[in-house]
Amino acid sequence: MTMKTTINLFIYLLSYATLHFSLKRDFDFTSNYGDLVIYFFIAWIVSGVISGKLRRRKYPDFWAGAKPLLISFIFFITVLTVLINFFLEGSFSRIVVYGAAILALMCELIFMSIWEVRSLKTSSTLEIKISIINLVIEIILLNWIILFYVFPKIGYNTIGQEHILPILTMLLSWFIGAVFTHQFKIIDFSKTILRVYSKFFKSYGLMISLVISSILIIHSEVSGKEQFIIGSIIYAFWSTTILLIRFIYNKPLRTDEVRLKFMRATTYNEMEDIEKKLSGRVKYKVDEFEDPRNVLSDKLENVYLRSFPGVFDFISRSIDLRAIDYLKSVILRSADPYNVQTLPDEYLNLFLNLHQMNDIRRINAYYIDVNNKLKNGGLFVGTFQPIRFRYKKFLEEYPNLVAQVFYFTDFLWRRVTPKLPFLQKIYFVFTKGKNRALPLAEGLGRLYYCGFEVIDFTTLDNFVYFIAKKVSKPSSDPNPSYGPLFKMRRICKDGEIKGIYKFRTMHPYSEYLQKFIYEHKDLQEGGKINDDFRITNWGKVLRKLWLDEFPMFINFFKGDLKLFGVRPLSKHYFGLYPEDLQKRRIKYKPGLVPPFYVDLPKTLAEVIESERRYLGLYEKNPIRTDIIYFVKAWYNILVKKARSG
């Protein structure tokens, strides 16, 4: 529990105790008043989470800080009223209950104005453009509900003067909720539906809360009072439905959203050594151009990146800016692909976009467009937010328990839903492919897939900034793997490239990072990559249990693999082998169980010698060699617990 949360809870409990003592002259919380403490606590939790008042933040002015407190107060009164009416039996003092809530609100406002407001302003001007369409739709809908639901349920013949105030209360609650949340503001359909819906949900919640509170507290004796509450809920439902229809009507095209893994991203503190190696390089020089005035550096530092000094330091540290013609550079902050498509092909030396790649609808298509506009060796500078920082953001804004719940919800929505075919369309209708969850490995791997090579990257303010140079045309592979079951492209007998089945244990696009990881990470025993950040937490479990290689039996039954033999290798690792061993390897089928488990080599050189020794024996006596090796391998696996990593 954070300090702010503790203080806020203390304010509410102290307010309750103060009002109770003022009227009762004692601290006897037996009977109903003891139960009220529990209801007070429940209402405080619900209202605090909904309003967001418990987040760690500073407010620019008094009104900005007071707004979530007022919203919380309305929900607090509503939840408390419902709990009291349905679960509390016996008498109690309403002055104690609601007086304590008002006192707590006053204390909250004082605390907020002293500790959480950066600069107190006496007034603020709101420039809000009203959408006439929204206003007309909501007015017609609300009146329709009152005339054709509330009145018929109460009975036209029984409606009297006592119903005038509840009707006015319902209309006033609707108006207050709409004003507080700017519900009538023009809808920006370029935003995600969840962002737009947030203000509507708050408006519905405020309206229903005010109606419930007023009906149960002020108009408790009015006949048919429950119909006003139900009518408010029905209005919220149909208003939500109408808005959803408007979004579906404007639904976007399907994007190339990657179906991500079902696990949280692994931390990548181990990436710090790569950052250090990259930052220690000599400054990259695009070509032999030399600008004596250093125009690009001056423009970046004093104009484009004036508000991003850390980004400028990162760029100037890695790139020789004098070797880039300012007239062949583009600097922007936009997710619109039109800004790239209108540029001339193979012309630019530098393309810099400060907008996070998470919001770009079709990332691969965007990267390919950038690739086409850059000269060979030209630089692409961009940024994205890895999923590790999404989790960190929740922890920074909410108490730990609430943050875990919110992250789990975000995890299901942003990383699980896009992977399920029957839910994909719904996901894209709501998000339009924006604010997608990108693991670090995928964010960098997409660059390599699209013909770039990362020459440097760093982390600033929970974002990864990268510098990538164009080295080739985009990959010709039309379907990069991202599903749970995928085919690895491996060199098999006669040098033929075949798809070897395996359960995915790495983040999407990780295979395109193999060369990058090999060049900048150390090898562990057995020739594996040390601290490979591409592997998911779930993938580590699959590898320890050997479940990731179980689908390779498909290749065994297809005849691509034999039971024992050298492993099928990727092009990168195959290229690390001596030429004579390469020729010997492709004479025979690769195997499910490799010689590694017999000799247990610790380095890549020892792995190579182990395979050379096995192939020498296999060429003399194939059947006898495989039987002996197979028995020794399973002895080491079962008795010595040998694992490949």
Secondary structure, DSSP 8 states (H G I E B T S, - for coil): --HHHHHHHHHHHHHHHHHHHHHHSS----THHHHHHHHHHHHHHHHHHHHTTTS---BSSHHHHHHHHHHHHHHHHHHHHHHHHHH--S---HHHHHHHHHHHHHHHHHHHHHHTBSS--S-------B-HHHHHHHHHHHHHHIIIIIHHHH-GGG--GGGHHHHHHHHHHHHHHHHHHTTTB---TTS-HHHHHHHHHHHHHHHHHHHHHHHHHTSTTSTTHHHHHHHHHHHHHHHHHHHHHHHHHT-----------SS-----GGGHHHHHHHHTS--B--SS---TT-HHHHHIIIIITTT-HHHHHHHHHHB-GGGS-GGGEEEE----THHHHTS-TT-EEEEEEEEEGGG-SSHHHHHHHHHHHEEEEEEEEEEE-BHHHHHHHHHHHS-HHHHHHHHHHHHIIIIIGGGSHHHHHHHHHHHTT-S--B-HHHHHHHHHHTTEEEEEEEEETTEEEEEEEE-SS----SS---SSEEEEEEE-GGG-EEEEEEE--B-TTGGGGHHHHHHHS-B-GGG-BTT-TTB-HHHHHHHHTTGGGTTHHHHHHHTS-EEES---B-HHHHTTS-HHHHHHHTTS--EEE-THHHH--SSHHHHHHHHHHHHHHHHH-HHHHHHHHHHHHHHHHHTS-----
